[in-house]
Amino acid sequence: MTNPKIVVMALIEVILTSCSSKIEVEFFNNNRAGSSSNDAQAATNSSPSVSNGTSSNGTEDTESIITLSYTDSDGDIATSCSIVADANITLSSACSCDGAGVCTVGVTGKSGYFGAASFDYSVTANQATSNTALINYTIDSVIISCPAGFVAVDGNAILDTVDFCVMKYEAKCASDCNVTTDLPISQAAGLPWDMRQAGAGSSAQARCEAMFEFGFEGTFSLISNAEWMTIARDIESTASNWSSGIVGTGHIPRGHTDGLPAITLTVTDTNDPYIGTGNNSGELPGSGWEQKRTHNLSNGSEIWDLSGNANEWTDWDATSAGFTLGPVDEELAMKEFTTGQTGSLLNDDFLPDGLYTSANSFGRWEGGTGGAALRGGTKFSELNAGVFMLTLLSSPADVFPSALAAPLLGFRCIYRP
């Protein structure tokens, strides 16, 4: 006979074992449920997303505050942002996000720069960082105020120039052309001030520096080579200067350069860009059309006789005092721009952006041991003349012929605000 006490104790053990197993199973299941809940919660912390976009235009040398858009599927707000791969801009106000999740950055174009600009950005929300997106925008140029007879020129960041003003016409004498007392003026009437005496480059520099006009507190100076190149490359990139109306196709004007007539010209009619040349716009490019005496700048300015009529003195280095010589180690020979330099002359000192030659009326170049940078060409220069024409043959100490028929050596002043 089975002992009842033993049976009762066995039943109690079975019941306890069953309860323990049930508790363990429920604890395990509860833990699994909690883990799934946590995993689901973690999965909802997705990264924010940003997309490429275009911002409204900025203004030259002025800060633009740009709002950076983003989305976040969890509704998280961005707490920080980052800017990378910026082009043609500086970060003038750091990228930041306010307490409401609005992210902004302050950007300013590089000094004197206008044109296309861009940067990449990303944002971070709830410790998750977005992808990177590109923002494009355009920096509009500002036309600066210029002295009488001067026109505005937009600076060129590659050439390290900022906006400046240049004489619309070759410098003329205000009165008697005295190289120590007279002042140059920019006007249509009259012949260019002829600077052919010994030390003429320094004299031209001094005459420009002596200029003044009420309300203009900047600096007057002889045009520097970099500023000349700024104008020339602007002319090259402006479609209205090309005979075809398309940049890179045909000719650009090279001015009065065929020696017909065999005199230096004045400007008696500002509405006729061929005045005095005997040519007109109806002639074929290369057979008269290119004798046009004016060029257009991209900002709408017009300039006369930058090429042809008279060679013009330029100061090689605008940052140093007085008149500065250019390189003296280039081969003495007239060459096309497709012929490379062998000395210390740099590409940005004289070359167009495109592979153009005298066949496009761009002119030619020559080195020499003189170092005085004469640009543009003369009334007799023909294919050698052009807005990019450069000769380093002469020295400022040279005394040039004073005969009336000899080519003039003129100059042009600039104003730096």
C-alpha positions as a Markdown table, in Angstrom:
| # | Residue | x | y | z |
|---|---|---|---|---|
| 1 | Met | 0.0 | 0.0 | 0.0 |
| 2 | Thr | 1.3 | 3.4 | -1.0 |
| 3 | Asn | 2.1 | 5.8 | 1.8 |
| 4 | Pro | -0.3 | 8.8 | 1.4 |
| 5 | Lys | 2.3 | 11.2 | 2.8 |
| 6 | Ile | 4.7 | 10.3 | 0.0 |
| 7 | Val | 2.0 | 10.8 | -2.7 |
| 8 | Val | 1.1 | 14.3 | -1.3 |
| 9 | Met | 4.8 | 15.3 | -1.3 |
| 10 | Ala | 5.3 | 14.1 | -4.9 |
| 11 | Leu | 2.3 | 16.1 | -6.0 |
| 12 | Ile | 3.6 | 19.2 | -4.3 |
| 13 | Glu | 7.0 | 18.8 | -6.1 |
| 14 | Val | 5.3 | 18.4 | -9.5 |
| 15 | Ile | 3.2 | 21.6 | -8.9 |
| 16 | Leu | 6.3 | 23.6 | -7.8 |
| 17 | Thr | 8.3 | 22.4 | -10.8 |
| 18 | Ser | 5.4 | 23.3 | -13.2 |
| 19 | Cys | 5.1 | 26.8 | -11.6 |
| 20 | Ser | 8.8 | 27.4 | -11.8 |
| 21 | Ser | 8.9 | 26.5 | -15.5 |
| 22 | Lys | 5.9 | 28.7 | -16.2 |
| 23 | Ile | 7.6 | 31.6 | -14.5 |
| 24 | Glu | 10.8 | 31.1 | -16.4 |
| 25 | Val | 8.8 | 30.9 | -19.7 |
| 26 | Glu | 6.8 | 34.0 | -18.9 |
| 27 | Phe | 10.0 | 35.9 | -17.9 |
| 28 | Phe | 11.7 | 34.8 | -21.2 |
| 29 | Asn | 8.7 | 35.8 | -23.2 |
| 30 | Asn | 8.4 | 39.1 | -21.4 |
| 31 | Asn | 12.1 | 39.8 | -22.1 |
| 32 | Arg | 11.6 | 39.0 | -25.8 |
| 33 | Ala | 8.7 | 41.3 | -26.0 |
| 34 | Gly | 10.7 | 44.1 | -24.3 |
| 35 | Ser | 13.6 | 43.5 | -26.7 |
| 36 | Ser | 11.4 | 43.7 | -29.7 |
| 37 | Ser | 9.9 | 46.9 | -28.4 |
| 38 | Asn | 13.4 | 48.4 | -28.0 |
| 39 | Asp | 14.5 | 47.2 | -31.4 |
| 40 | Ala | 11.4 | 48.8 | -33.0 |
| 41 | Gln | 12.1 | 52.0 | -31.1 |
| 42 | Ala | 15.8 | 52.0 | -32.3 |
| 43 | Ala | 14.7 | 51.4 | -35.9 |
| 44 | Thr | 12.7 | 54.5 | -35.9 |
| 45 | Asn | 15.8 | 56.7 | -35.4 |
| 46 | Ser | 16.4 | 57.1 | -39.2 |
| 47 | Ser | 18.9 | 59.6 | -40.6 |
| 48 | Pro | 17.7 | 62.9 | -41.9 |
| 49 | Ser | 17.8 | 63.5 | -45.6 |
| 50 | Val | 19.0 | 66.5 | -47.7 |
| 51 | Ser | 18.6 | 67.1 | -51.4 |
| 52 | Asn | 20.5 | 69.1 | -54.1 |
| 53 | Gly | 19.0 | 72.6 | -54.6 |
| 54 | Thr | 19.5 | 76.1 | -56.0 |
| 55 | Ser | 19.5 | 79.1 | -53.7 |
| 56 | Ser | 18.5 | 82.6 | -54.7 |
| 57 | Asn | 21.2 | 84.8 | -56.1 |
| 58 | Gly | 23.8 | 86.5 | -53.9 |
| 59 | Thr | 25.5 | 89.9 | -54.4 |
| 60 | Glu | 29.2 | 90.5 | -55.0 |
| 61 | Asp | 31.2 | 91.1 | -51.8 |
| 62 | Thr | 28.0 | 90.8 | -49.7 |
| 63 | Glu | 27.0 | 88.0 | -47.3 |
| 64 | Ser | 24.1 | 85.7 | -48.2 |
| 65 | Ile | 22.3 | 83.9 | -45.4 |
| 66 | Ile | 21.1 | 80.6 | -46.8 |
| 67 | Thr | 18.6 | 78.3 | -45.1 |
| 68 | Leu | 19.5 | 74.6 | -45.4 |
| 69 | Ser | 16.4 | 72.3 | -46.0 |
| 70 | Tyr | 16.1 | 68.7 | -44.8 |
| 71 | Thr | 13.5 | 66.1 | -43.9 |
| 72 | Asp | 13.4 | 63.5 | -41.1 |
| 73 | Ser | 10.9 | 60.7 | -41.1 |
| 74 | Asp | 11.0 | 60.5 | -37.3 |
| 75 | Gly | 10.2 | 64.2 | -37.0 |
| 76 | Asp | 13.6 | 64.8 | -35.3 |
| 77 | Ile | 15.0 | 68.4 | -35.6 |
| 78 | Ala | 18.5 | 69.1 | -36.7 |
| 79 | Thr | 20.9 | 70.2 | -34.0 |
| 80 | Ser | 24.0 | 70.9 | -36.2 |
| 81 | Cys | 25.1 | 71.2 | -39.8 |
| 82 | Ser | 28.4 | 71.0 | -41.8 |
| 83 | Ile | 29.7 | 72.7 | -44.9 |
| 84 | Val | 32.3 | 71.1 | -47.2 |
| 85 | Ala | 33.6 | 71.4 | -50.8 |
| 86 | Asp | 32.8 | 75.1 | -51.1 |
| 87 | Ala | 33.6 | 76.8 | -54.5 |
| 88 | Asn | 34.3 | 80.5 | -55.0 |
| 89 | Ile | 32.9 | 81.4 | -51.5 |
| 90 | Thr | 34.1 | 81.9 | -48.0 |
| 91 | Leu | 32.1 | 81.0 | -44.9 |
| 92 | Ser | 31.4 | 84.3 | -43.3 |
| 93 | Ser | 29.0 | 83.0 | -40.7 |
| 94 | Ala | 29.3 | 79.4 | -39.4 |
| 95 | Cys | 26.8 | 76.8 | -40.2 |
| 96 | Ser | 24.4 | 76.4 | -37.2 |
| 97 | Cys | 20.9 | 75.2 | -36.3 |
| 98 | Asp | 18.6 | 77.0 | -33.8 |
| 99 | Gly | 16.5 | 75.4 | -31.1 |
| 100 | Ala | 13.6 | 75.0 | -33.6 |
| 101 | Gly | 15.8 | 73.0 | -36.0 |
| 102 | Val | 16.3 | 75.7 | -38.6 |
| 103 | Cys | 19.8 | 75.5 | -40.0 |
| 104 | Thr | 21.5 | 78.4 | -41.8 |
| 105 | Val | 24.9 | 79.4 | -43.1 |
| 106 | Gly | 26.4 | 82.8 | -44.1 |
| 107 | Val | 28.4 | 82.7 | -47.4 |
| 108 | Thr | 30.3 | 85.5 | -49.2 |
| 109 | Gly | 31.9 | 85.3 | -52.6 |
| 110 | Lys | 35.6 | 85.6 | -52.7 |
| 111 | Ser | 36.8 | 89.2 | -52.9 |
| 112 | Gly | 35.6 | 90.8 | -56.1 |
| 113 | Tyr | 34.1 | 87.5 | -57.4 |
| 114 | Phe | 30.8 | 87.2 | -59.3 |
| 115 | Gly | 29.4 | 84.2 | -61.1 |
| 116 | Ala | 28.7 | 80.6 | -60.2 |
| 117 | Ala | 29.3 | 79.4 | -56.6 |
| 118 | Ser | 28.4 | 76.3 | -54.7 |
| 119 | Phe | 28.9 | 74.2 | -51.5 |
| 120 | Asp | 27.9 | 70.8 | -50.1 |
| 121 | Tyr | 26.2 | 70.4 | -46.8 |
| 122 | Ser | 24.8 | 67.8 | -44.3 |
| 123 | Val | 22.8 | 68.0 | -41.1 |
| 124 | Thr | 22.7 | 66.0 | -37.9 |
| 125 | Ala | 19.5 | 65.1 | -36.0 |
| 126 | Asn | 19.1 | 62.9 | -33.0 |
| 127 | Gln | 22.8 | 61.9 | -33.4 |
| 128 | Ala | 22.2 | 60.7 | -37.0 |
| 129 | Thr | 23.9 | 62.5 | -39.9 |
| 130 | Ser | 22.3 | 62.9 | -43.3 |
| 131 | Asn | 23.7 | 62.4 | -46.7 |
| 132 | Thr | 25.5 | 65.3 | -48.4 |
| 133 | Ala | 23.8 | 67.6 | -50.9 |
| 134 | Leu | 24.9 | 70.3 | -53.3 |
| 135 | Ile | 23.7 | 73.9 | -53.2 |
| 136 | Asn | 24.3 | 76.0 | -56.3 |
| 137 | Tyr | 23.7 | 79.7 | -56.6 |
| 138 | Thr | 24.9 | 82.7 | -58.5 |
| 139 | Ile | 26.7 | 85.8 | -57.2 |
| 140 | Asp | 25.6 | 88.9 | -59.1 |
| 141 | Ser | 28.2 | 91.6 | -59.9 |
| 142 | Val | 27.9 | 95.2 | -58.5 |
| 143 | Ile | 28.8 | 98.0 | -60.8 |
| 144 | Ile | 31.0 | 100.3 | -58.9 |
| 145 | Ser | 31.0 | 104.1 | -59.1 |
| 146 | Cys | 33.8 | 105.5 | -61.4 |
| 147 | Pro | 35.4 | 108.9 | -61.9 |
| 148 | Ala | 34.4 | 110.9 | -65.0 |
| 149 | Gly | 35.6 | 109.3 | -68.3 |
| 150 | Phe | 36.2 | 105.9 | -66.5 |
| 151 | Val | 34.2 | 102.7 | -66.9 |
| 152 | Ala | 33.8 | 99.8 | -64.4 |
| 153 | Val | 35.6 | 96.5 | -64.7 |
| 154 | Asp | 34.7 | 93.4 | -62.8 |
| 155 | Gly | 37.7 | 91.8 | -61.0 |
| 156 | Asn | 39.0 | 88.4 | -61.8 |
| 157 | Ala | 39.8 | 86.0 | -58.9 |
| 158 | Ile | 42.2 | 84.0 | -60.9 |
| 159 | Leu | 44.2 | 87.1 | -61.8 |
| 160 | Asp | 43.9 | 88.3 | -58.2 |
| 161 | Thr | 42.1 | 91.6 | -59.2 |
| 162 | Val | 39.1 | 93.2 | -57.6 |
| 163 | Asp | 36.6 | 95.6 | -59.2 |
| 164 | Phe | 38.3 | 98.7 | -60.6 |
| 165 | Cys | 37.7 | 101.6 | -63.0 |
| 166 | Val | 39.6 | 102.2 | -66.2 |
| 167 | Met | 39.8 | 105.1 | -68.7 |
| 168 | Lys | 37.3 | 104.6 | -71.4 |
| 169 | Tyr | 39.7 | 106.2 | -73.9 |
| 170 | Glu | 43.5 | 106.3 | -74.1 |
| 171 | Ala | 44.9 | 109.0 | -71.8 |
| 172 | Lys | 44.8 | 112.6 | -73.3 |
| 173 | Cys | 46.6 | 115.7 | -72.1 |
| 174 | Ala | 44.5 | 118.0 | -70.0 |
| 175 | Ser | 46.6 | 121.0 | -71.2 |
| 176 | Asp | 50.2 | 121.1 | -72.5 |
| 177 | Cys | 51.4 | 117.4 | -72.0 |
| 178 | Asn | 54.1 | 118.5 | -69.5 |
| 179 | Val | 55.3 | 115.2 | -68.0 |
| 180 | Thr | 55.8 | 116.8 | -64.6 |
| 181 | Thr | 52.8 | 119.1 | -64.2 |
| 182 | Asp | 50.0 | 118.1 | -66.6 |
| 183 | Leu | 47.3 | 115.7 | -65.7 |
| 184 | Pro | 45.8 | 112.9 | -68.0 |
| 185 | Ile | 42.1 | 112.9 | -68.8 |
| 186 | Ser | 39.8 | 110.4 | -70.5 |
| 187 | Gln | 37.8 | 111.9 | -73.3 |
| 188 | Ala | 37.0 | 111.2 | -76.9 |
| 189 | Ala | 38.5 | 114.3 | -78.4 |
| 190 | Gly | 42.2 | 114.6 | -79.0 |
| 191 | Leu | 45.2 | 112.3 | -79.7 |
| 192 | Pro | 46.6 | 110.0 | -77.1 |
| 193 | Trp | 49.3 | 111.5 | -74.8 |
| 194 | Asp | 52.5 | 110.5 | -76.5 |
| 195 | Met | 55.0 | 109.1 | -73.9 |
| 196 | Arg | 58.1 | 108.3 | -75.9 |
| 197 | Gln | 60.8 | 110.2 | -73.8 |
| 198 | Ala | 63.3 | 108.4 | -71.6 |
| 199 | Gly | 61.7 | 107.1 | -68.5 |
| 200 | Ala | 58.2 | 107.3 | -70.1 |
| 201 | Gly | 56.8 | 104.4 | -68.1 |
| 202 | Ser | 57.7 | 106.0 | -64.8 |
| 203 | Ser | 56.3 | 109.3 | -66.1 |
| 204 | Ala | 53.0 | 107.7 | -67.1 |
| 205 | Gln | 52.8 | 106.1 | -63.6 |
| 206 | Ala | 53.5 | 109.5 | -61.9 |
| 207 | Arg | 50.9 | 111.3 | -64.1 |
| 208 | Cys | 48.2 | 108.8 | -63.2 |
| 209 | Glu | 49.1 | 108.8 | -59.5 |
| 210 | Ala | 48.7 | 112.7 | -59.5 |
| 211 | Met | 45.1 | 112.4 | -60.7 |
| 212 | Phe | 42.2 | 113.3 | -58.3 |
| 213 | Glu | 38.5 | 113.8 | -58.3 |
| 214 | Phe | 36.2 | 115.0 | -55.5 |
| 215 | Gly | 34.3 | 112.1 | -54.0 |
| 216 | Phe | 36.8 | 109.5 | -55.1 |
| 217 | Glu | 39.2 | 108.7 | -52.2 |
| 218 | Gly | 40.7 | 105.6 | -53.7 |
| 219 | Thr | 44.0 | 105.3 | -55.7 |
| 220 | Phe | 44.7 | 106.4 | -59.2 |
| 221 | Ser | 47.5 | 104.5 | -61.0 |
| 222 | Leu | 48.9 | 103.4 | -64.3 |
| 223 | Ile | 47.0 | 100.2 | -65.4 |
| 224 | Ser | 48.8 | 97.1 | -64.2 |
| 225 | Asn | 49.5 | 94.1 | -66.3 |
| 226 | Ala | 47.0 | 92.0 | -64.3 |
| 227 | Glu | 44.3 | 94.6 | -64.7 |
| 228 | Trp | 45.0 | 94.7 | -68.4 |
| 229 | Met | 44.6 | 90.9 | -68.5 |
| 230 | Thr | 41.4 | 91.2 | -66.5 |
| 231 | Ile | 39.9 | 93.4 | -69.3 |
| 232 | Ala | 41.3 | 91.3 | -72.1 |
| 233 | Arg | 39.9 | 88.0 | -70.8 |
| 234 | Asp | 36.6 | 89.7 | -70.1 |
| 235 | Ile | 36.5 | 90.8 | -73.7 |
| 236 | Glu | 37.4 | 87.3 | -74.9 |
| 237 | Ser | 34.5 | 85.8 | -73.0 |
| 238 | Thr | 31.9 | 88.3 | -74.1 |
| 239 | Ala | 29.9 | 87.0 | -77.2 |
| 240 | Ser | 29.1 | 90.5 | -78.5 |
| 241 | Asn | 32.9 | 91.0 | -79.2 |
| 242 | Trp | 33.0 | 88.1 | -81.7 |
| 243 | Ser | 32.2 | 88.5 | -85.3 |
| 244 | Ser | 30.0 | 85.4 | -85.2 |
| 245 | Gly | 28.2 | 86.4 | -82.0 |
| 246 | Ile | 29.6 | 83.1 | -80.5 |
| 247 | Val | 32.5 | 83.0 | -78.2 |
| 248 | Gly | 35.4 | 81.2 | -79.9 |
| 249 | Thr | 34.2 | 81.5 | -83.5 |
| 250 | Gly | 35.6 | 84.1 | -85.8 |
| 251 | His | 37.4 | 87.4 | -84.9 |
| 252 | Ile | 37.3 | 89.9 | -82.1 |
| 253 | Pro | 38.1 | 93.6 | -83.0 |
| 254 | Arg | 41.8 | 94.7 | -83.0 |
| 255 | Gly | 41.2 | 98.4 | -83.7 |
| 256 | His | 43.0 | 100.7 | -86.0 |
| 257 | Thr | 46.0 | 98.6 | -87.0 |
| 258 | Asp | 46.3 | 98.4 | -90.8 |
| 259 | Gly | 48.0 | 101.7 | -91.2 |
| 260 | Leu | 45.2 | 103.1 | -93.3 |
| 261 | Pro | 45.2 | 105.9 | -92.7 |
| 262 | Ala | 48.8 | 106.2 | -91.5 |
| 263 | Ile | 48.0 | 108.4 | -88.6 |
| 264 | Thr | 46.9 | 107.9 | -85.0 |
| 265 | Leu | 43.2 | 108.6 | -84.7 |
| 266 | Thr | 41.0 | 110.7 | -82.4 |
| 267 | Val | 37.4 | 109.9 | -81.7 |
| 268 | Thr | 35.1 | 112.4 | -83.3 |
| 269 | Asp | 31.9 | 110.3 | -83.2 |
| 270 | Thr | 31.3 | 108.0 | -80.2 |
| 271 | Asn | 28.4 | 106.4 | -82.0 |
| 272 | Asp | 30.6 | 105.0 | -84.8 |
| 273 | Pro | 33.1 | 102.4 | -83.6 |
| 274 | Tyr | 34.9 | 102.5 | -86.9 |
| 275 | Ile | 35.3 | 106.3 | -87.0 |
| 276 | Gly | 38.4 | 107.3 | -88.9 |
| 277 | Thr | 39.4 | 103.8 | -90.0 |
| 278 | Gly | 37.6 | 103.8 | -93.4 |
| 279 | Asn | 36.1 | 100.4 | -92.5 |
| 280 | Asn | 32.7 | 99.3 | -91.4 |
| 281 | Ser | 30.8 | 96.4 | -89.8 |
| 282 | Gly | 29.6 | 95.1 | -93.2 |
| 283 | Glu | 33.1 | 94.0 | -94.2 |
| 284 | Leu | 34.2 | 90.4 | -93.8 |
| 285 | Pro | 36.1 | 89.5 | -90.6 |
| 286 | Gly | 39.8 | 89.6 | -91.3 |
| 287 | Ser | 39.2 | 92.0 | -94.2 |
| 288 | Gly | 38.0 | 95.1 | -92.4 |
| 289 | Trp | 35.5 | 94.1 | -89.8 |
| 290 | Glu | 38.2 | 93.6 | -87.2 |
| 291 | Gln | 39.3 | 97.3 | -87.5 |
| 292 | Lys | 36.4 | 98.2 | -85.1 |
| 293 | Arg | 37.9 | 100.4 | -82.3 |
| 294 | Thr | 35.6 | 99.4 | -79.4 |
| 295 | His | 35.1 | 96.4 | -77.2 |
| 296 | Asn | 32.3 | 95.4 | -74.8 |
| 297 | Leu | 32.7 | 94.2 | -71.3 |
| 298 | Ser | 30.5 | 91.6 | -69.7 |
| 299 | Asn | 29.0 | 94.2 | -67.3 |
| 300 | Gly | 27.9 | 96.5 | -70.1 |
| 301 | Ser | 30.9 | 98.9 | -70.1 |
| 302 | Glu | 32.5 | 100.0 | -73.4 |
| 303 | Ile | 36.2 | 100.7 | -74.0 |
| 304 | Trp | 37.9 | 102.4 | -76.9 |
| 305 | Asp | 41.3 | 101.6 | -78.6 |
| 306 | Leu | 42.5 | 99.0 | -76.1 |
| 307 | Ser | 43.9 | 97.4 | -79.2 |
| 308 | Gly | 45.6 | 99.4 | -82.0 |
| 309 | Asn | 46.0 | 103.1 | -82.5 |
| 310 | Ala | 48.9 | 103.4 | -79.9 |
| 311 | Asn | 50.8 | 101.0 | -77.8 |
| 312 | Glu | 50.2 | 101.4 | -74.1 |
| 313 | Trp | 52.5 | 101.3 | -71.1 |
| 314 | Thr | 51.5 | 99.0 | -68.3 |
| 315 | Asp | 52.9 | 98.6 | -64.8 |
| 316 | Trp | 53.9 | 95.0 | -64.3 |
| 317 | Asp | 53.2 | 94.8 | -60.5 |
| 318 | Ala | 50.4 | 96.8 | -59.0 |
| 319 | Thr | 51.4 | 96.0 | -55.4 |
| 320 | Ser | 54.8 | 97.6 | -55.6 |
| 321 | Ala | 55.5 | 101.4 | -55.6 |
| 322 | Gly | 56.3 | 103.1 | -58.8 |
| 323 | Phe | 56.8 | 101.6 | -62.3 |
| 324 | Thr | 57.8 | 97.9 | -62.4 |
| 325 | Leu | 59.4 | 96.0 | -65.2 |
| 326 | Gly | 58.2 | 92.6 | -66.5 |
| 327 | Pro | 60.3 | 89.6 | -67.3 |
| 328 | Val | 63.6 | 90.1 | -69.2 |
| 329 | Asp | 64.4 | 86.5 | -69.9 |
| 330 | Glu | 62.0 | 85.6 | -72.8 |
| 331 | Glu | 63.2 | 85.1 | -76.4 |
| 332 | Leu | 63.3 | 88.2 | -78.6 |
| 333 | Ala | 61.0 | 87.1 | -81.4 |
| 334 | Met | 57.4 | 87.8 | -82.3 |
| 335 | Lys | 55.3 | 84.7 | -81.8 |
| 336 | Glu | 51.8 | 83.3 | -81.8 |
| 337 | Phe | 50.1 | 82.6 | -78.4 |
| 338 | Thr | 50.3 | 78.9 | -79.2 |
| 339 | Thr | 54.1 | 79.2 | -78.9 |
| 340 | Gly | 55.0 | 78.7 | -75.2 |
| 341 | Gln | 57.3 | 80.8 | -73.2 |
| 342 | Thr | 60.9 | 79.7 | -72.2 |
| 343 | Gly | 61.6 | 82.2 | -69.4 |
| 344 | Ser | 59.7 | 83.3 | -66.3 |
| 345 | Leu | 56.6 | 84.7 | -68.0 |
| 346 | Leu | 53.5 | 83.0 | -66.6 |
| 347 | Asn | 50.4 | 81.9 | -68.6 |
| 348 | Asp | 48.2 | 84.4 | -66.7 |
| 349 | Asp | 50.6 | 87.2 | -67.6 |
| 350 | Phe | 49.7 | 87.2 | -71.2 |
| 351 | Leu | 47.7 | 84.3 | -72.6 |
| 352 | Pro | 44.0 | 84.2 | -73.5 |
| 353 | Asp | 41.9 | 81.5 | -71.9 |
| 354 | Gly | 41.3 | 79.8 | -75.3 |
| 355 | Leu | 43.7 | 78.6 | -77.9 |
| 356 | Tyr | 43.4 | 81.7 | -80.1 |
| 357 | Thr | 46.0 | 83.4 | -82.4 |
| 358 | Ser | 46.4 | 86.3 | -84.7 |
| 359 | Ala | 44.0 | 84.5 | -87.0 |
| 360 | Asn | 41.3 | 85.5 | -84.5 |
| 361 | Ser | 42.7 | 89.0 | -84.2 |
| 362 | Phe | 44.1 | 88.3 | -80.7 |
| 363 | Gly | 47.6 | 89.6 | -81.6 |
| 364 | Arg | 51.0 | 88.1 | -81.0 |
| 365 | Trp | 53.7 | 88.4 | -78.3 |
| 366 | Glu | 57.5 | 88.9 | -78.0 |
| 367 | Gly | 60.0 | 88.8 | -75.2 |
| 368 | Gly | 63.2 | 90.7 | -74.9 |
| 369 | Thr | 65.6 | 92.2 | -72.4 |
| 370 | Gly | 63.9 | 95.6 | -72.0 |
| 371 | Gly | 61.2 | 94.4 | -69.7 |
| 372 | Ala | 58.8 | 97.3 | -70.3 |
| 373 | Ala | 55.4 | 95.8 | -70.9 |
| 374 | Leu | 53.8 | 97.5 | -73.9 |
| 375 | Arg | 50.3 | 96.2 | -74.8 |
| 376 | Gly | 47.7 | 96.4 | -77.5 |
| 377 | Gly | 49.7 | 97.3 | -80.6 |
| 378 | Thr | 49.9 | 100.4 | -82.9 |
| 379 | Lys | 48.3 | 101.8 | -86.0 |
| 380 | Phe | 50.9 | 99.8 | -88.1 |
| 381 | Ser | 50.9 | 96.6 | -86.1 |
| 382 | Glu | 48.5 | 94.7 | -88.3 |
| 383 | Leu | 48.3 | 91.0 | -87.2 |
| 384 | Asn | 50.7 | 91.6 | -84.3 |
| 385 | Ala | 48.0 | 93.8 | -82.7 |
| 386 | Gly | 45.2 | 92.7 | -80.4 |
| 387 | Val | 43.9 | 93.1 | -76.9 |
| 388 | Phe | 46.4 | 90.3 | -75.7 |
| 389 | Met | 49.4 | 91.7 | -77.7 |
| 390 | Leu | 52.5 | 92.0 | -75.5 |
| 391 | Thr | 56.0 | 93.1 | -76.2 |
| 392 | Leu | 58.8 | 93.2 | -73.6 |
| 393 | Leu | 61.4 | 94.4 | -76.1 |
| 394 | Ser | 61.9 | 98.0 | -74.9 |
| 395 | Ser | 63.2 | 99.6 | -71.7 |
| 396 | Pro | 61.7 | 102.7 | -70.0 |
| 397 | Ala | 65.2 | 104.3 | -70.5 |
| 398 | Asp | 64.9 | 104.0 | -74.2 |
| 399 | Val | 64.4 | 107.3 | -76.2 |
| 400 | Phe | 61.9 | 106.5 | -78.9 |
| 401 | Pro | 61.7 | 108.4 | -82.3 |
| 402 | Ser | 59.6 | 111.6 | -82.0 |
| 403 | Ala | 58.7 | 111.8 | -85.7 |
| 404 | Leu | 55.0 | 112.4 | -86.2 |
| 405 | Ala | 54.7 | 109.2 | -88.3 |
| 406 | Ala | 56.3 | 107.0 | -85.6 |
| 407 | Pro | 53.8 | 104.9 | -83.6 |
| 408 | Leu | 52.7 | 106.6 | -80.4 |
| 409 | Leu | 53.3 | 105.1 | -77.0 |
| 410 | Gly | 50.2 | 106.0 | -75.0 |
| 411 | Phe | 48.9 | 104.9 | -71.6 |
| 412 | Arg | 45.8 | 104.4 | -69.7 |
| 413 | Cys | 45.1 | 105.1 | -66.0 |
| 414 | Ile | 42.9 | 103.1 | -63.6 |
| 415 | Tyr | 41.1 | 104.0 | -60.4 |
| 416 | Arg | 41.1 | 101.5 | -57.5 |
| 417 | Pro | 38.3 | 102.2 | -55.0 |
